[in-house]
Amino acid sequence: MISSAELLKRPLQIYSAHFNIFFKLLLVPLIFNIAVSAIPITRNAELALIVALPMALFSILVAAWTELALVRAFYNYSSGATLNIAATLREALQKLPSFIFLLIIWFVVVLVGLAFLIIPGIIFATWFMFLSSALVIEDQRGLAVFRRSKQLVANNFFGLFWRAVASALLISVILITAIQGFVAILQATGLRAFNQFLFDVITNSFGSALSVLFLPAFIGIIVTLYLEIHKTKGV
């Protein structure tokens, strides 16, 4: 199976080589997340709930839509094909209802699994790590997406699990370190003492924007693992 170094290298090479395209695919979540970060936090609990709930739901929809588009982008570029941004976003939008349905089932299954001594939840999460890949790349439908993902993971569970987790942890550490470093630098300028609100808006916006820009790295790892397993198994 692919080495950890290669697993990180391939998607990052694709991301950097086609950054202008990926950036356009990320524009909607970027704008939305930065806008949300700039909204003042209200102390009114009822108002906060009224505002937070629809924003959270919309955030989930945007994130799911973006994931589907990124899967298509990484698959096309990994296969040597070109990418049409409008067609990619349109395809992702068309598949979004199906993906949301799958994510709801995935969430319930993993949550129930985690409730039973955590291990079952980890197993389910690993079995179904290729939902978006099977949906977008293979055009699988309904519950067949779950069966297909589990089929791909079969006999490669531990190899896929530790590679995905290790890679995701490394990228997460880099992301968190970058955000904390920016916050420390900004705090050293004295902005926080001068204007707490402005400090919070800038740091929250930076953290949200950077998190979105790191999203392709996470999705790229999953697509790379999918392609590797698909090639290895020949199915």
C-alpha positions in Angstrom: 0.0 0.0 0.0 1.0 3.6 -0.5 3.5 5.0 2.0 2.5 7.8 4.4 5.0 10.2 2.8 3.5 9.5 -0.7 0.0 9.8 0.7 0.7 13.3 1.8 2.8 14.2 -1.2 0.4 13.3 -4.0 -2.6 15.4 -3.0 -0.4 18.3 -2.0 1.2 18.3 -5.4 -2.1 18.3 -7.1 -3.4 21.1 -4.8 -0.4 23.3 -5.3 -0.3 22.7 -9.1 -4.0 23.6 -9.5 -4.4 26.0 -6.6 -6.2 28.6 -8.7 -8.9 26.1 -9.6 -9.2 24.8 -6.0 -9.4 28.3 -4.7 -12.4 29.0 -7.0 -14.1 25.8 -5.7 -13.5 27.0 -2.1 -14.8 30.6 -2.7 -18.3 29.9 -1.3 -17.2 28.2 2.0 -14.4 30.8 2.3 -16.8 33.8 2.1 -19.4 32.1 4.3 -17.0 31.1 7.0 -15.3 34.5 7.1 -18.7 36.3 7.2 -19.8 34.1 10.1 -16.6 34.7 12.0 -17.2 38.4 11.8 -20.7 38.3 13.3 -20.6 39.5 16.9 -21.5 36.9 19.5 -24.8 37.8 21.3 -25.3 37.2 25.0 -29.0 36.6 24.4 -29.3 32.8 24.6 -32.5 32.6 22.6 -31.3 34.9 19.9 -28.0 33.1 19.7 -29.9 29.8 19.2 -32.2 31.3 16.5 -29.2 32.6 14.6 -26.8 29.7 15.2 -29.2 26.8 14.1 -29.8 27.9 10.5 -26.2 29.0 10.1 -25.0 25.6 11.3 -27.3 23.8 8.9 -26.2 26.0 6.0 -22.6 25.4 7.0 -23.1 21.6 6.8 -24.7 21.9 3.3 -21.8 24.1 2.1 -19.2 21.8 3.5 -20.9 18.7 2.0 -21.2 20.4 -1.4 -17.6 21.5 -1.3 -16.4 18.0 -0.4 -18.2 16.5 -3.4 -16.6 19.1 -5.7 -13.2 18.5 -4.2 -13.5 14.7 -4.7 -14.2 15.3 -8.4 -11.3 17.7 -8.7 -8.8 15.3 -7.1 -10.0 12.4 -9.1 -9.9 14.2 -12.4 -6.4 15.6 -11.8 -5.1 12.3 -10.5 -6.4 10.6 -13.7 -4.8 13.2 -15.9 -8.2 14.8 -16.9 -9.2 18.4 -17.0 -11.8 20.1 -14.8 -14.7 22.3 -15.6 -15.5 24.4 -12.5 -19.1 25.1 -13.4 -19.8 21.5 -14.3 -18.1 20.2 -11.1 -20.1 22.5 -8.9 -23.3 21.6 -10.7 -22.6 17.9 -10.4 -21.9 18.4 -6.6 -25.1 20.2 -6.2 -27.1 17.5 -8.0 -25.6 14.8 -5.7 -25.9 16.9 -2.6 -29.3 15.6 -1.5 -28.1 12.0 -1.8 -24.9 12.8 0.1 -26.8 14.5 2.9 -29.0 11.4 3.2 -25.9 9.2 3.4 -24.2 11.5 6.0 -27.3 11.4 8.2 -27.2 7.6 8.2 -23.4 7.7 8.7 -23.7 10.0 11.6 -26.3 7.9 13.3 -24.4 4.6 12.8 -21.1 6.0 14.0 -22.7 7.7 17.0 -24.4 4.5 18.0 -21.1 2.7 17.5 -19.3 5.2 19.7 -21.9 4.7 22.4 -20.9 1.1 22.6 -17.4 1.3 23.9 -16.1 3.6 21.1 -14.5 0.7 19.1 -17.6 0.0 16.9 -17.8 3.7 16.0 -14.2 3.7 14.8 -14.9 0.5 12.8 -18.0 2.0 11.1 -16.2 5.3 10.4 -13.4 3.4 8.7 -15.6 1.1 6.8 -17.5 4.1 5.3 -14.6 6.5 4.7 -15.2 6.3 0.9 -18.8 7.4 0.8 -18.2 10.6 -1.2 -15.7 8.9 -3.5 -18.1 6.1 -4.3 -20.9 8.6 -4.8 -19.0 11.0 -7.1 -16.5 8.8 -8.9 -18.5 5.6 -9.3 -22.0 7.1 -9.2 -23.2 4.6 -6.7 -26.7 5.2 -5.4 -28.4 4.8 -2.1 -27.3 2.2 0.4 -25.1 0.7 -2.3 -22.6 3.5 -1.5 -22.1 2.0 2.0 -21.7 -1.5 0.6 -19.2 -0.3 -1.9 -17.1 1.6 0.7 -17.1 -1.4 3.0 -16.0 -3.6 0.1 -13.1 -1.3 -0.7 -12.0 -1.2 3.0 -12.2 -5.0 3.4 -8.9 -6.7 4.1 -7.2 -3.3 4.3 -8.9 -2.0 7.4 -5.8 -1.3 9.7 -3.6 0.0 6.8 -6.3 2.5 5.8 -7.2 3.4 9.3 -3.7 4.4 10.6 -2.7 6.1 7.3 -5.9 8.2 7.3 -5.6 9.1 11.0 -1.9 9.8 11.0 -2.1 12.0 7.9 -5.1 13.9 9.2 -3.5 14.4 12.6 -0.3 15.7 11.0 -2.3 18.2 8.9 -4.4 19.2 11.9 -1.3 19.9 14.0 0.2 22.1 11.2 -3.2 23.9 10.9 -3.5 24.5 14.6 0.1 25.6 15.0 -0.3 28.1 12.1 -3.5 29.6 13.7 -1.9 29.8 17.1 1.2 31.3 15.7 -0.9 34.0 13.9 -2.8 34.7 17.1 0.4 35.1 19.1 1.9 37.5 16.5 -1.2 39.6 16.4 -1.5 39.7 20.2 2.2 40.9 20.4 1.2 43.9 18.3 -1.1 45.1 21.2 -4.3 44.9 19.1 -6.1 42.8 21.7 -5.6 45.4 24.4 -6.5 48.2 22.0 -9.7 46.6 20.6 -10.8 43.2 21.7 -13.7 43.0 19.2 -11.4 43.7 16.2 -8.9 41.2 17.5 -11.5 38.5 17.8 -12.9 39.2 14.3 -9.4 39.1 12.7 -8.3 35.9 14.5 -11.6 34.1 14.0 -11.7 35.1 10.3 -8.1 33.9 9.8 -8.7 30.6 11.5 -11.9 30.0 9.5 -10.2 30.9 6.2 -7.2 28.8 6.9 -9.3 25.8 7.9 -11.2 26.0 4.6 -7.9 26.3 2.6 -6.6 23.1 4.4 -9.8 21.2 3.6 -8.5 20.0 0.2 -5.6 18.3 1.9 -8.0 16.2 4.0 -10.2 15.3 1.0 -7.2 14.6 -1.2 -5.9 12.0 1.3 -9.2 10.1 1.1 -9.3 10.2 -2.7 -5.7 9.1 -2.9 -6.4 6.2 -0.6 -9.5 5.3 -2.7 -7.5 5.3 -5.9 -4.8 3.2 -4.3 -7.2 0.6 -3.0 -9.2 0.6 -6.3 -5.9 0.0 -8.2 -4.7 -2.7 -5.8 -8.0 -4.6 -5.8 -8.8 -4.0 -9.4 -12.5 -3.6 -8.6 
